[in-house]
Structures are given as C-alpha cells and as structure tokens.
Amino acid sequence: MAAGSDPAAFSVQLVECDRLAQRVRYDAHAGFAGSVRQVSPGKLRSRNLDRFVPLRQELDLVRAYLFIEKERFEDRLRIVWEVDEHMGMEVMIPPLSIQPLVENAVRHGILKRAQGGEVRIRIVDRGEYAEVTIADNGVGVEESAMRRFRDGQASEEGRGIGLGNTDRRLKQIYGRGLRVDSTPGQGTTVSFSAKK
C-alpha cells in the first residue's frame, strides 16, 4: 500500500490484481480468490477500525499481499516464514502493523535489486510479548534516510510513509516504536515488540 495503512488504496490494489490473476493460470486465480476473500474490503475496513486484531488476521493480510507480489514477480521474490503458529489468536496487535513493513521490504528493498531477494518474517514468543521482525537482503537504506526516519520525516521521494505511520501508532500504544537496522547494499531489519 503506497499510503501505508490506507484500506481504500489496498482495495484498489486488490481489484487491479484480480484482473492480473484472471490472465494467469486457473489455479493461481483460485489461490488469489481465496486470498481476496480473507481480506475483502469490507473486512479490511472493519478490522482497520479496531484498536487491536488477532495476529492471525494480520498474517492473513500479509499472506494475501505476498501472494499478489509472488504472482507478479515470481522468482525475484523469496519469502521465509518463521512464525510461532500457536500465538496466532492469543497475541493481539494493532491492525496494519506488519503488512506495511513487509510491503516496504518488498518494494523498497528487494525489488530495487535486479536479481530480487528474500524477505524473512519472524515472529517469536518472548513470554510477555511477541517479537515481530521483518528482514530483507535488499538494497538497504542510506544513513541520511535513516536519520530522517529517526527524526520523523518522510524521505525526499515520499517513501517511508507506511513506516512512519506504523512507528507513530506503536509508540502511542506501547510507548516504543520500530527498531530499524540497515546496511546499504546488504538489507534492512525492522522489528517491534507487541505485549501479549
């Protein structure tokens, strides 16, 4: 989502991608249709109004987004899931707190490399909280852009809106926002902790 957490923009993306899916093989379309049913615009709007949603619902949204991107970019995009599945319903997180991080990793990290790369989604049970980490081996972020992010400013290209919005919401809810570590040419890791 270009706007980070704008359900209307995501709905438009879903419609456009449904048209794309109609041009590919039937089984891909069937998989896409299942993904769309998981995150239909009505469900997305109602979920986005809630202060918290089950982790499983947020991960359904991430899976739908990644299904679309895998269909578009095929082997250029590799996804690794490391998720403690037992946390799916017991952990409640702010809606649209993981999907913008994954989208940022795909669009601004991996797809900026001709050969593509890997996005790793890691969610670990740490007792009183879940640690959410999105890591990519993409192009990384220059130090000047990292400074702008830490100072609460969007990048000169207008990127980073989703990260900034997510960071602000996490700070409001948990008192602590995103932790971002990046090395130009090697990739970026973004993480946050969600109380259980």
Backbone as a chain_set.jsonl record, in Angstrom:
{"seq": "MAAGSDPAAFSVQLVECDRLAQRVRYDAHAGFAGSVRQVSPGKLRSRNLDRFVPLRQELDLVRAYLFIEKERFEDRLRIVWEVDEHMGMEVMIPPLSIQPLVENAVRHGILKRAQGGEVRIRIVDRGEYAEVTIADNGVGVEESAMRRFRDGQASEEGRGIGLGNTDRRLKQIYGRGLRVDSTPGQGTTVSFSAKK", "coords": {"N": [[0.832, -1.177, 0.0], [0.707, 2.047, -0.978], [0.1, 4.198, 0.633], [0.586, 3.267, 3.121], [-1.23, 2.582, 5.406], [-3.758, 2.662, 4.269], [-6.859, 1.605, 3.674], [-8.519, 1.932, 1.435], [-6.782, 2.344, -0.726], [-5.525, -0.131, -0.72], [-7.693, -1.745, -1.377], [-8.163, -0.962, -4.025], [-5.786, -1.917, -5.128], [-6.261, -4.67, -4.783], [-8.399, -5.105, -6.563], [-7.174, -4.439, -9.03], [-5.182, -6.381, -9.082], [-6.736, -8.65, -9.151], [-7.666, -8.552, -11.739], [-5.225, -9.003, -13.026], [-4.731, -11.596, -12.115], [-6.71, -12.97, -13.459], [-5.626, -13.293, -15.923], [-3.684, -15.181, -15.637], [-2.823, -18.631, -14.974], [-5.469, -20.96, -14.027], [-5.339, -22.173, -11.423], [-3.75, -20.405, -10.006], [-5.423, -18.216, -9.986], [-7.509, -19.234, -8.463], [-6.205, -19.516, -6.002], [-5.629, -16.845, -5.534], [-8.226, -15.803, -5.361], [-9.07, -16.98, -2.981], [-7.324, -15.687, -1.243], [-8.193, -13.041, -1.519], [-10.782, -13.253, -0.471], [-10.121, -13.595, 2.191], [-9.317, -11.061, 2.943], [-11.264, -9.143, 2.19], [-12.527, -5.945, 1.06], [-14.567, -4.934, 2.822], [-14.146, -6.402, 5.2], [-11.551, -5.57, 5.689], [-11.871, -2.803, 6.141], [-13.47, -2.842, 8.485], [-11.763, -4.18, 10.247], [-9.653, -2.399, 10.342], [-10.648, -0.371, 11.872], [-10.656, -1.306, 14.421], [-8.881, -1.3, 17.527], [-7.083, -3.296, 18.157], [-6.207, -6.389, 16.579], [-6.408, -9.982, 16.116], [-3.262, -11.628, 15.821], [-3.226, -13.596, 13.855], [-5.132, -12.676, 11.967], [-3.866, -10.401, 10.972], [-1.658, -11.625, 9.799], [-2.962, -13.081, 7.801], [-3.637, -11.011, 6.075], [-1.06, -10.187, 5.328], [-0.194, -12.523, 4.025], [-1.985, -12.55, 1.836], [-1.221, -10.194, 0.509], [1.448, -10.894, -0.127], [1.003, -13.099, -1.773], [-0.058, -11.889, -4.042], [2.157, -10.313, -4.832], [4.087, -12.307, -5.292], [2.945, -13.593, -7.494], [3.217, -11.59, -9.355], [6.018, -11.074, -9.435], [7.366, -13.458, -9.3], [10.135, -15.543, -9.235], [11.87, -13.585, -8.377], [11.221, -12.803, -5.888], [11.534, -14.088, -2.774], [10.183, -15.721, 0.044], [10.455, -16.226, 3.491], [9.094, -17.807, 6.201], [9.007, -17.621, 9.653], [7.344, -18.33, 12.114], [5.884, -18.58, 15.247], [3.316, -20.487, 15.375], [1.373, -21.053, 17.33], [0.795, -18.686, 18.571], [-1.042, -17.32, 17.105], [-3.815, -16.576, 17.688], [-3.753, -15.719, 20.286], [-2.16, -13.471, 20.585], [-2.635, -10.061, 20.309], [-2.535, -7.416, 18.063], [-1.91, -4.072, 16.782], [-3.953, -3.202, 13.975], [-2.817, -3.501, 10.601], [-0.067, -3.343, 11.158], [2.014, -5.011, 10.522], [1.862, -5.606, 7.765], [2.495, -3.149, 6.258], [5.239, -3.035, 6.805], [6.235, -5.336, 5.616], [5.516, -4.8, 2.978], [7.106, -2.538, 2.517], [9.652, -3.712, 2.679], [9.568, -5.393, 0.438], [8.983, -3.626, -1.778], [10.83, -1.442, -1.552], [13.2, -2.564, -0.86], [13.813, -5.329, -1.828], [12.806, -5.37, -4.571], [14.243, -3.368, -5.727], [16.55, -4.44, -6.477], [17.998, -6.065, -9.233], [18.152, -8.86, -9.318], [16.385, -9.522, -7.369], [15.357, -10.865, -4.189], [15.193, -11.88, -0.72], [12.626, -11.95, 1.729], [12.222, -12.125, 5.12], [10.016, -13.184, 7.534], [9.588, -13.046, 10.809], [8.295, -14.16, 13.811], [8.36, -14.318, 17.15], [7.747, -15.905, 20.239], [8.201, -14.331, 23.214], [7.566, -14.714, 25.846], [6.167, -12.523, 27.772], [5.653, -10.912, 25.657], [5.379, -10.659, 22.054], [7.814, -10.842, 19.587], [8.201, -9.175, 16.627], [9.683, -9.395, 13.532], [10.832, -8.16, 10.485], [12.83, -8.852, 7.886], [15.037, -8.101, 5.207], [17.136, -8.847, 2.352], [17.78, -6.773, 0.69], [18.426, -3.636, -0.966], [19.059, -1.99, 1.14], [19.264, 0.914, 3.352], [20.284, 4.242, 3.073], [22.35, 6.165, 5.324], [21.54, 8.852, 5.642], [18.807, 8.764, 5.022], [17.987, 7.087, 7.063], [18.422, 8.769, 9.261], [16.483, 10.741, 8.741], [14.176, 9.181, 9.071], [14.4, 8.504, 11.818], [14.102, 11.036, 12.817], [11.475, 11.482, 12.306], [10.657, 12.195, 9.754], [9.462, 11.919, 6.391], [11.006, 10.343, 3.541], [12.849, 12.03, 0.912], [11.771, 11.221, -1.485], [9.229, 10.676, -0.808], [8.814, 8.228, 0.243], [8.498, 5.853, 2.928], [6.286, 6.514, 4.357], [4.445, 4.582, 5.255], [6.067, 3.23, 7.113], [6.58, 5.316, 8.909], [3.972, 5.957, 9.82], [3.278, 3.518, 11.041], [5.272, 3.364, 13.001], [4.616, 5.625, 14.623], [2.033, 4.866, 15.545], [2.639, 2.533, 17.015], [4.272, 3.624, 19.014], [2.393, 5.24, 20.324], [0.695, 3.294, 21.365], [2.291, 1.285, 22.657], [4.396, 2.679, 23.756], [6.834, 2.459, 22.66], [8.4, 2.33, 19.519], [9.211, 1.301, 16.202], [12.168, -0.635, 15.618], [14.907, -0.138, 13.682], [17.342, -1.383, 11.564], [19.83, -1.031, 9.23], [21.901, -1.706, 6.429], [23.491, -0.291, 3.757], [23.322, -1.867, 0.615], [23.176, -4.384, 1.74], [20.828, -4.92, 3.178], [17.811, -4.637, 5.231], [16.49, -4.607, 8.52], [13.582, -4.617, 10.363], [11.889, -4.25, 13.366], [9.561, -4.882, 16.061], [8.027, -4.953, 19.324], [5.23, -6.618, 20.669], [2.988, -6.485, 23.243], [1.554, -9.227, 25.029]], "CA": [[0.0, 0.0, 0.0], [1.521, 3.24, -1.07], [-0.184, 5.095, 1.74], [0.95, 2.623, 4.369], [-2.327, 1.915, 6.096], [-4.963, 3.173, 3.638], [-7.608, 0.462, 3.168], [-9.062, 2.207, 0.103], [-5.708, 2.082, -1.689], [-5.322, -1.581, -0.784], [-8.84, -2.292, -2.104], [-7.895, -0.726, -5.443], [-4.757, -2.884, -5.481], [-6.876, -5.989, -4.883], [-9.163, -5.154, -7.806], [-6.213, -4.48, -10.13], [-4.503, -7.673, -9.078], [-7.7, -9.659, -9.576], [-7.605, -8.53, -13.209], [-3.977, -9.682, -13.384], [-4.885, -13.026, -11.842], [-7.569, -13.554, -14.487], [-4.805, -13.581, -17.095], [-2.761, -16.279, -15.354], [-3.447, -19.95, -14.917], [-6.647, -21.076, -13.172], [-5.028, -22.47, -10.023], [-3.274, -19.165, -9.391], [-6.605, -17.387, -9.733], [-8.228, -19.819, -7.33], [-5.455, -19.128, -4.807], [-5.825, -15.412, -5.346], [-9.598, -15.589, -4.894], [-9.078, -17.321, -1.56], [-6.633, -14.617, -0.534], [-9.057, -11.867, -1.526], [-11.869, -13.488, 0.487], [-9.588, -13.4, 3.542], [-9.129, -9.635, 3.238], [-12.179, -8.352, 1.374], [-12.52, -4.552, 1.507], [-15.426, -4.743, 3.99], [-13.431, -6.929, 6.366], [-10.382, -4.727, 5.922], [-12.317, -1.557, 6.757], [-13.901, -3.05, 9.869], [-10.582, -4.517, 11.039], [-8.813, -1.222, 10.481], [-11.244, 0.494, 12.884], [-10.37, -1.884, 15.733], [-7.584, -0.907, 18.104], [-6.239, -4.483, 18.048], [-6.738, -7.56, 15.877], [-5.56, -11.15, 16.362], [-2.089, -11.76, 14.956], [-3.581, -14.436, 12.705], [-5.79, -11.849, 10.951], [-2.832, -9.563, 10.337], [-0.851, -12.501, 8.945], [-3.771, -13.367, 6.609], [-3.467, -9.857, 5.2], [0.308, -10.266, 4.797], [-0.154, -13.633, 3.056], [-2.691, -12.114, 0.629], [-0.338, -9.236, -0.168], [2.602, -11.608, -0.689], [0.526, -13.921, -2.883], [-0.145, -10.985, -5.197], [3.503, -9.934, -5.269], [4.747, -13.503, -5.85], [2.402, -13.79, -8.84], [3.776, -10.551, -10.22], [7.474, -11.039, -9.535], [7.813, -14.842, -9.356], [11.369, -15.961, -8.556], [12.621, -12.441, -7.83], [10.79, -12.59, -4.506], [11.504, -15.292, -1.933], [9.619, -15.438, 1.358], [10.746, -17.207, 4.537], [8.225, -17.621, 7.371], [9.452, -18.196, 10.924], [6.286, -17.838, 12.985], [5.346, -19.476, 16.269], [1.901, -20.509, 14.997], [0.477, -21.11, 18.492], [0.478, -17.327, 19.017], [-1.952, -16.715, 16.134], [-5.021, -15.953, 18.22], [-3.567, -15.163, 21.63], [-1.495, -12.167, 20.509], [-3.418, -9.018, 19.655], [-1.643, -6.347, 17.61], [-2.615, -3.028, 16.033], [-4.156, -3.582, 12.575], [-1.882, -2.942, 9.616], [1.235, -3.048, 11.762], [3.032, -5.856, 9.897], [1.778, -5.532, 6.301], [3.293, -2.062, 5.675], [6.667, -3.353, 6.94], [6.527, -6.319, 4.568], [5.44, -4.101, 1.692], [8.294, -1.701, 2.405], [10.785, -4.603, 2.386], [9.427, -5.858, -0.95], [9.043, -2.552, -2.775], [11.98, -0.552, -1.458], [14.405, -3.347, -0.602], [14.022, -6.441, -2.751], [12.537, -5.094, -5.986], [15.23, -2.411, -6.229], [17.669, -5.261, -6.955], [17.623, -6.78, -10.454], [18.004, -10.29, -9.038], [15.4, -9.725, -6.317], [15.934, -11.259, -2.92], [14.42, -12.623, 0.268], [12.015, -11.289, 2.874], [12.048, -13.068, 6.229], [9.007, -12.745, 8.501], [9.885, -13.827, 12.013], [7.507, -13.769, 14.968], [8.833, -15.204, 18.202], [7.142, -15.759, 21.562], [9.199, -13.944, 24.216], [6.929, -14.739, 27.164], [5.173, -11.467, 27.964], [5.428, -10.203, 24.407], [5.792, -11.288, 20.796], [8.743, -10.005, 18.83], [7.921, -9.225, 15.197], [10.847, -8.936, 12.773], [10.78, -8.269, 9.035], [14.198, -8.616, 7.402], [15.251, -8.353, 3.78], [18.514, -8.729, 1.893], [17.681, -5.85, -0.433], [19.421, -2.589, -1.195], [19.394, -1.266, 2.364], [18.873, 2.316, 3.45], [21.405, 5.142, 3.332], [22.338, 6.759, 6.657], [20.764, 10.103, 5.643], [17.393, 8.375, 5.086], [17.768, 6.558, 8.418], [18.315, 9.932, 10.14], [15.171, 11.345, 8.515], [13.187, 8.311, 9.711], [14.508, 8.681, 13.269], [13.61, 12.379, 13.124], [10.047, 11.532, 11.999], [10.429, 12.811, 8.447], [9.414, 11.024, 5.237], [12.153, 10.538, 2.665], [12.665, 13.042, -0.125], [10.957, 10.629, -2.545], [7.902, 10.418, -0.282], [8.74, 6.867, 0.78], [8.609, 5.8, 4.374], [5.038, 6.931, 4.988], [3.938, 3.419, 5.981], [6.925, 3.017, 8.278], [6.358, 6.409, 9.853], [2.656, 5.777, 10.436], [3.353, 2.349, 11.923], [6.112, 3.743, 14.135], [3.835, 6.51, 15.493], [0.964, 4.113, 16.214], [3.243, 1.652, 18.019], [4.695, 4.472, 20.137], [1.197, 5.645, 21.06], [0.098, 2.143, 22.051], [3.233, 0.545, 23.507], [5.432, 3.546, 24.299], [8.071, 2.198, 21.905], [8.062, 2.09, 18.116], [10.005, 0.381, 15.391], [13.624, -0.669, 15.665], [15.327, -0.301, 12.292], [18.777, -1.545, 11.357], [20.018, -1.196, 7.789], [23.234, -1.53, 5.851], [23.377, -0.142, 2.303], [23.832, -2.985, -0.173], [23.021, -5.671, 2.427], [19.455, -5.149, 3.585], [17.19, -3.907, 6.328], [15.714, -5.361, 9.51], [12.662, -3.78, 11.115], [11.239, -5.084, 14.369], [8.853, -4.266, 17.181], [7.505, -5.881, 20.327], [3.8, -6.468, 20.963], [2.632, -7.127, 24.506], [0.509, -10.242, 24.913]], "C": [[0.875, 1.237, 0.0], [1.307, 4.16, 0.118], [0.069, 4.445, 3.094], [-0.184, 1.897, 5.048], [-3.667, 2.413, 5.552], [-5.749, 2.014, 3.04], [-8.188, 0.701, 1.784], [-8.012, 1.927, -0.965], [-5.468, 0.587, -1.835], [-6.463, -2.244, -1.544], [-8.65, -2.126, -3.6], [-6.832, -1.705, -5.935], [-5.35, -4.27, -5.665], [-7.646, -6.136, -6.186], [-8.219, -5.256, -8.999], [-5.534, -5.838, -10.214], [-5.446, -8.811, -9.436], [-7.729, -9.718, -11.1], [-6.346, -9.232, -13.711], [-4.128, -11.192, -13.221], [-5.756, -13.706, -12.88], [-6.777, -13.917, -15.734], [-3.831, -14.731, -16.872], [-3.536, -17.564, -15.193], [-4.538, -20.03, -13.845], [-6.301, -21.313, -11.716], [-4.478, -21.248, -9.306], [-4.461, -18.271, -9.065], [-7.394, -17.928, -8.55], [-7.526, -19.465, -6.024], [-5.626, -17.665, -4.498], [-7.224, -15.133, -4.789], [-9.712, -15.919, -3.414], [-8.412, -16.241, -0.731], [-7.503, -13.377, -0.435], [-10.203, -12.041, -0.538], [-11.392, -13.265, 1.916], [-9.526, -11.928, 3.926], [-10.023, -8.771, 2.356], [-12.234, -6.927, 1.92], [-13.399, -4.3, 2.736], [-14.757, -5.223, 5.26], [-12.258, -6.026, 6.71], [-10.789, -3.428, 6.61], [-12.708, -1.776, 8.218], [-12.728, -3.407, 10.761], [-9.745, -3.282, 11.317], [-9.363, -0.265, 11.538], [-10.977, -0.023, 14.295], [-9.007, -1.419, 16.225], [-6.593, -2.063, 18.006], [-6.972, -5.554, 17.253], [-5.863, -8.758, 16.245], [-4.408, -11.197, 15.354], [-2.43, -12.553, 13.702], [-4.247, -13.616, 11.602], [-4.792, -10.962, 10.226], [-1.983, -10.405, 9.393], [-1.627, -12.938, 7.703], [-3.624, -12.243, 5.592], [-2.082, -9.877, 4.546], [0.4, -11.368, 3.747], [-0.844, -13.245, 1.753], [-1.827, -11.142, -0.173], [0.819, -9.97, -0.854], [2.199, -12.54, -1.831], [0.493, -13.088, -4.163], [1.256, -10.677, -5.728], [4.275, -11.123, -5.848], [4.244, -13.792, -7.259], [3.014, -12.789, -9.812], [5.265, -10.731, -10.471], [8.144, -12.404, -9.484], [9.094, -15.084, -8.568], [12.203, -14.804, -8.011], [12.309, -12.218, -6.363], [10.704, -13.935, -3.789], [11.047, -14.893, -0.537], [9.985, -16.568, 2.313], [9.885, -16.849, 5.742], [8.84, -18.33, 8.558], [8.49, -17.672, 11.994], [5.886, -18.925, 13.974], [3.828, -19.478, 16.084], [0.953, -20.529, 16.191], [0.077, -19.718, 18.995], [-0.618, -16.684, 18.178], [-3.166, -16.013, 16.683], [-4.79, -15.307, 19.58], [-2.899, -13.797, 21.627], [-2.379, -11.209, 19.721], [-2.452, -7.885, 19.29], [-2.459, -5.26, 16.911], [-2.801, -3.461, 14.574], [-3.175, -2.838, 11.67], [-0.571, -2.508, 10.258], [2.347, -3.893, 11.151], [3.032, -5.677, 8.38], [2.565, -4.368, 5.706], [4.798, -2.319, 5.765], [7.09, -4.34, 5.869], [6.511, -5.641, 3.206], [6.667, -3.22, 1.471], [9.517, -2.546, 2.044], [10.751, -5.058, 0.93], [9.707, -4.724, -1.925], [10.335, -1.759, -2.749], [13.284, -1.284, -1.174], [14.673, -4.337, -1.713], [13.877, -6.039, -4.212], [13.44, -4.008, -6.567], [16.484, -3.147, -6.735], [17.201, -6.055, -8.172], [17.358, -8.257, -10.181], [16.969, -10.575, -7.959], [16.072, -10.114, -5.011], [14.914, -11.916, -2.011], [13.879, -11.7, 1.349], [11.761, -12.376, 3.914], [11.089, -12.454, 7.236], [9.164, -13.652, 9.711], [9.056, -13.278, 13.173], [7.777, -14.808, 16.051], [8.13, -14.876, 19.52], [8.257, -15.485, 22.562], [8.58, -13.885, 25.614], [5.838, -13.708, 27.284], [4.873, -10.687, 26.689], [5.841, -11.064, 23.219], [6.737, -10.318, 20.106], [8.518, -10.255, 17.343], [9.121, -8.635, 14.472], [10.615, -9.193, 11.291], [12.176, -7.9, 8.536], [14.26, -8.899, 5.907], [16.735, -8.234, 3.459], [18.563, -7.842, 0.642], [18.769, -4.794, -0.436], [19.829, -1.85, 0.067], [18.99, 0.194, 2.27], [20.111, 3.142, 3.783], [21.244, 5.795, 4.713], [21.512, 8.042, 6.704], [19.26, 9.8, 5.716], [17.054, 7.806, 6.459], [17.616, 7.711, 9.409], [16.949, 10.598, 9.992], [14.073, 10.51, 9.167], [13.211, 8.514, 11.225], [13.988, 10.046, 13.71], [12.126, 12.551, 12.791], [9.708, 12.176, 10.685], [10.36, 11.734, 7.378], [10.644, 11.304, 4.378], [11.822, 11.577, 1.597], [11.77, 12.531, -1.245], [9.541, 10.36, -2.064], [7.731, 9.008, 0.243], [8.816, 6.939, 2.298], [7.35, 6.227, 5.095], [4.474, 5.795, 5.823], [4.748, 3.126, 7.223], [6.676, 4.081, 9.339], [5.028, 6.28, 10.574], [2.67, 4.625, 11.431], [4.146, 2.682, 13.177], [5.339, 4.621, 15.128], [2.741, 5.748, 16.241], [1.527, 3.2, 17.296], [3.705, 2.449, 19.235], [3.503, 4.903, 20.979], [0.648, 4.501, 21.903], [1.044, 1.525, 23.074], [4.299, 1.416, 24.17], [6.771, 3.366, 23.605], [7.685, 1.811, 20.486], [8.947, 1.052, 17.456], [11.485, 0.492, 15.706], [14.076, -0.997, 14.244], [16.843, -0.359, 12.237], [18.979, -1.808, 9.873], [21.462, -0.936, 7.396], [23.073, -1.418, 4.344], [24.045, -1.316, 1.577], [23.635, -4.346, 0.48], [21.604, -5.943, 2.894], [19.049, -4.384, 4.819], [16.427, -4.866, 7.234], [14.882, -4.364, 10.305], [11.953, -4.677, 12.118], [10.488, -4.236, 15.393], [8.358, -5.358, 18.11], [6.051, -5.552, 20.6], [3.491, -7.215, 22.242], [1.497, -8.106, 24.285], [-0.621, -9.95, 25.881]], "O": [[1.692, 1.43, 0.9], [2.24, 4.831, 0.559], [-0.222, 5.053, 4.123], [-0.097, 0.686, 5.247], [-4.617, 2.568, 6.319], [-5.356, 1.482, 2.001], [-8.337, -0.253, 1.02], [-8.323, 1.337, -2.0], [-5.235, 0.093, -2.938], [-6.235, -3.203, -2.281], [-8.941, -3.044, -4.367], [-6.955, -2.261, -7.026], [-4.984, -4.977, -6.604], [-7.559, -7.172, -6.846], [-8.441, -6.076, -9.89], [-5.337, -6.374, -11.304], [-5.008, -9.83, -9.969], [-7.807, -10.798, -11.684], [-6.39, -9.967, -14.698], [-3.705, -11.966, -14.08], [-5.573, -14.891, -13.16], [-7.212, -14.759, -16.52], [-3.214, -15.208, -17.825], [-4.765, -17.576, -15.268], [-4.53, -19.265, -12.881], [-6.918, -20.704, -10.841], [-4.72, -21.076, -8.111], [-4.507, -17.645, -8.006], [-7.891, -17.159, -7.727], [-8.189, -19.145, -5.037], [-5.754, -17.278, -3.336], [-7.387, -14.335, -3.866], [-10.385, -15.205, -2.672], [-8.878, -15.914, 0.361], [-7.55, -12.73, 0.612], [-10.565, -11.095, 0.161], [-12.157, -12.801, 2.762], [-9.667, -11.583, 5.1], [-9.566, -7.758, 1.826], [-12.012, -6.715, 3.112], [-13.012, -3.525, 3.611], [-14.792, -4.539, 6.283], [-12.0, -5.749, 7.881], [-10.131, -2.994, 7.555], [-12.326, -0.994, 9.089], [-12.688, -2.986, 11.917], [-9.19, -3.135, 12.405], [-8.619, 0.57, 12.052], [-11.063, 0.737, 15.26], [-8.096, -1.177, 15.434], [-5.401, -1.842, 17.797], [-8.201, -5.616, 17.256], [-4.711, -8.585, 16.641], [-4.573, -10.846, 14.186], [-1.972, -12.219, 12.609], [-3.964, -13.83, 10.423], [-4.867, -10.794, 9.008], [-1.625, -9.949, 8.307], [-1.023, -13.147, 6.651], [-3.502, -12.492, 4.392], [-1.952, -9.614, 3.35], [1.005, -11.171, 2.693], [-0.349, -13.571, 0.674], [-1.719, -11.261, -1.394], [1.131, -9.703, -2.014], [2.979, -12.747, -2.761], [0.951, -13.522, -5.219], [1.507, -10.771, -6.929], [5.038, -10.955, -6.798], [5.022, -14.191, -8.125], [3.292, -13.123, -10.963], [5.728, -10.558, -11.598], [9.365, -12.498, -9.61], [9.131, -14.852, -7.36], [13.149, -15.031, -7.256], [13.048, -11.521, -5.667], [9.908, -14.802, -4.152], [11.464, -13.867, -0.001], [9.838, -17.741, 1.971], [9.939, -15.725, 6.243], [9.16, -19.516, 8.477], [8.785, -16.697, 12.686], [5.585, -20.053, 13.583], [3.136, -18.585, 16.574], [-0.178, -20.06, 16.071], [-0.877, -19.589, 19.761], [-1.08, -15.594, 18.516], [-3.524, -14.943, 16.192], [-5.558, -14.435, 19.985], [-3.058, -13.037, 22.581], [-2.813, -11.513, 18.61], [-1.65, -7.454, 20.119], [-3.589, -5.513, 16.492], [-1.881, -4.036, 13.993], [-2.771, -1.708, 11.945], [-0.032, -1.447, 9.945], [3.517, -3.526, 11.254], [4.099, -5.604, 7.772], [3.261, -4.576, 4.712], [5.553, -1.873, 4.902], [8.164, -4.21, 5.28], [7.39, -5.879, 2.378], [7.204, -3.164, 0.365], [10.323, -2.148, 1.203], [11.787, -5.102, 0.265], [10.567, -4.846, -2.796], [10.884, -1.435, -3.802], [14.358, -0.686, -1.24], [15.647, -4.203, -2.455], [14.756, -6.346, -5.018], [13.406, -3.755, -7.771], [17.364, -2.54, -7.345], [16.125, -6.652, -8.145], [16.436, -8.839, -10.753], [16.696, -11.737, -7.658], [17.216, -9.739, -4.756], [13.901, -12.443, -2.47], [14.568, -10.796, 1.823], [11.162, -13.41, 3.619], [11.313, -11.349, 7.73], [8.91, -14.855, 9.649], [9.107, -12.087, 13.478], [7.475, -15.992, 15.903], [7.945, -13.708, 19.863], [9.154, -16.309, 22.739], [9.015, -13.105, 26.461], [4.69, -13.982, 26.934], [3.938, -9.888, 26.655], [6.553, -12.058, 23.363], [6.479, -9.115, 20.052], [8.628, -11.382, 16.861], [9.534, -7.511, 14.758], [10.249, -10.298, 10.89], [12.642, -6.779, 8.739], [13.614, -9.821, 5.409], [17.494, -7.603, 4.195], [19.281, -8.122, -0.319], [19.885, -5.025, 0.03], [20.842, -1.151, 0.07], [18.453, 0.65, 1.26], [20.889, 2.783, 4.667], [20.126, 5.954, 5.202], [20.846, 8.301, 7.706], [18.521, 10.508, 6.401], [15.952, 8.021, 6.964], [16.773, 7.646, 10.303], [16.326, 10.975, 10.984], [13.14, 11.061, 9.753], [12.161, 8.678, 11.846], [13.497, 10.202, 14.828], [11.575, 13.637, 12.971], [8.591, 12.661, 10.502], [11.099, 10.751, 7.434], [11.249, 12.372, 4.476], [10.664, 11.95, 1.409], [11.08, 13.319, -1.892], [8.721, 9.862, -2.835], [6.633, 8.623, 0.645], [9.161, 7.975, 2.868], [7.339, 6.298, 6.324], [4.067, 6.004, 6.966], [4.189, 2.809, 8.273], [6.575, 3.773, 10.526], [4.952, 6.467, 11.788], [2.136, 4.743, 12.534], [3.745, 2.326, 14.285], [5.399, 4.389, 16.335], [2.545, 5.961, 17.437], [0.953, 3.102, 18.38], [3.545, 1.994, 20.367], [3.586, 4.93, 22.207], [0.191, 4.715, 23.025], [0.657, 1.271, 24.214], [5.025, 0.947, 25.047], [7.738, 4.053, 23.934], [6.742, 1.046, 20.282], [9.366, 0.07, 18.069], [11.991, 1.57, 16.019], [13.674, -2.012, 13.676], [17.536, 0.497, 12.786], [18.361, -2.716, 9.317], [22.141, -0.072, 7.952], [22.573, -2.346, 3.708], [25.174, -1.7, 1.884], [23.897, -5.369, -0.152], [21.212, -7.105, 2.998], [19.815, -3.599, 5.378], [15.8, -5.817, 6.765], [15.406, -3.393, 10.851], [11.467, -5.749, 11.757], [10.749, -3.044, 15.559], [8.279, -6.529, 17.738], [5.673, -4.389, 20.744], [3.699, -8.425, 22.33], [0.598, -7.87, 23.478], [-1.598, -10.696, 25.931]]}, "num_chains": 1, "name": "protein.A"}
